[in-house]
Amino acid sequence: MTDINSDTLDREIAEGGRQIARDCLKPGDVVVVTGAARGFGRAIACRLAREGAKVALWDVIEDEGKLAAAACSEEGAEATFFACDMGHADNIGSAAEAVRKKFGTVYAVINNAGIHPRSPAIDVPLDMWNRTLAVNLTGSFLTAQAFAPGMRDAGRGAIISLASGRAIEGAQNGIHYAASKAGIIAMTKTLAQEWAPYGIRANAIIPGVSETRQPMEAPGVTLENLRERGGNVPLGRVGHPDDIAGMVMMLLSADAAFMTGQSVAINGGAIMLP
Ligand SMILES: NC(=O)c1ccc[n+]([C@@H]2O[C@H](COP(=O)([O-])OP(=O)(O)OC[C@H]3O[C@@H](n4cnc5c(N)ncnc54)[C@H](O)[C@@H]3O)[C@@H](O)[C@H]2O)c1
């Protein structure tokens, strides 16, 4: 046992640091981004392309998805659009197969696609509940599961999933949304535990209200009054897709190599987790 008063202690700790494997995204690694036609997904895909990743963009909107892929390609990286409705397991299976055929092993999955239809809990129709859970939660799990065997064989991989502050605080007129996002946090912790031995890390991002279409789908919400809400946020503004893209890069970097099972809030201080 090393004596804590020995001269060599600091040197031994430093040597241990040098021996730690710090896996991270490397240029040419393949990343799948779901819901990549718009909003966070598009910003994440373009940022990944700028950093040298090959990007597979999945979305249900084909025309905008292809435009997003073209924007990623302009960053100099290989980027391809794959049509996929995250609410259908067979779509996910086919898109995953097409990605493997084109790109081979995938290093990371960014589970970003999400919907937020509104209804008071007392009236939520079963099909709204089922569709929201299918797209936001089941689709995220199936996408992670589709690529996990390749990651396990490679001994490295990362799953990043978009949760929401609504998972912590609840969502008025969005019980189905809040439940799906709470499920993302629970899924992330479980994948982190089960897949750590394979070299796969799983983390979630909890964005605050941000400048994308999703919050503007609520009645009466415009970009202008969304921005005004920034006045109630400690850092004085609502979020921007680039904030989320930046956190994705951080979670894929070597500096996050010891981080798994965590949910990171990016919200200007709007919700402060313990
Ligand atoms: N914007 C916010 O304020 C906010 C806050 C917290 C969490 N989030 C979460 O962040 C993620 C991204 O949201 P956003 O704000 O960029 O929303 P957005 O509506 O701007 O973009 C969502 C993207 O997902 C795609 N999509 C929707 N349904 C799909 C399906 N069935 N299959 C494939 N793709 C589908 C859309 O076409 C779109 O490109 C979502 O999971 C959302 O719940 C957003």
The ligand as a Gaussian input file, in Angstrom:
#p B3LYP/6-31G(d) Opt

LIG

0 1
 N      -36.763000      23.546000     -27.880000
 C      -36.960000      23.415000     -26.595000
 O      -37.307000      24.379000     -25.898000
 C      -36.749000      22.069000     -25.951000
 C      -36.662000      22.002000     -24.552000
 C      -36.471000      20.776000     -23.950000
 C      -36.315000      19.643000     -24.716000
 N      -36.396000      19.710000     -26.063000
 C      -36.212000      18.444000     -26.832000
 O      -35.165000      18.601000     -27.767000
 C      -35.390000      17.768000     -28.901000
 C      -35.309000      18.589000     -30.170000
 O      -36.357000      19.542000     -30.153000
 P      -36.377000      20.880000     -31.009000
 O      -36.692000      21.954000     -30.055000
 O      -35.192000      20.979000     -31.871000
 O      -37.719000      20.612000     -31.848000
 P      -38.065000      20.872000     -33.385000
 O      -39.529000      20.629000     -33.462000
 O      -37.503000      22.146000     -33.861000
 O      -37.289000      19.688000     -34.124000
 C      -37.626000      18.346000     -33.905000
 C      -37.144000      17.510000     -35.070000
 O      -37.585000      16.161000     -34.847000
 C      -38.199000      15.691000     -36.033000
 N      -39.214000      14.679000     -35.754000
 C      -40.434000      14.866000     -35.202000
 N      -41.098000      13.710000     -35.181000
 C      -40.294000      12.786000     -35.739000
 C      -40.435000      11.407000     -36.031000
 N      -41.564000      10.743000     -35.759000
 N      -39.409000      10.751000     -36.617000
 C      -38.269000      11.417000     -36.936000
 N      -38.073000      12.718000     -36.683000
 C      -39.077000      13.396000     -36.106000
 C      -38.832000      16.933000     -36.663000
 O      -39.142000      16.734000     -38.013000
 C      -37.756000      17.978000     -36.405000
 O      -36.783000      17.978000     -37.417000
 C      -36.758000      17.128000     -28.680000
 O      -36.598000      15.834000     -28.147000
 C      -37.403000      18.047000     -27.671000
 O      -38.412000      17.409000     -26.935000
 C      -36.604000      20.895000     -26.706000

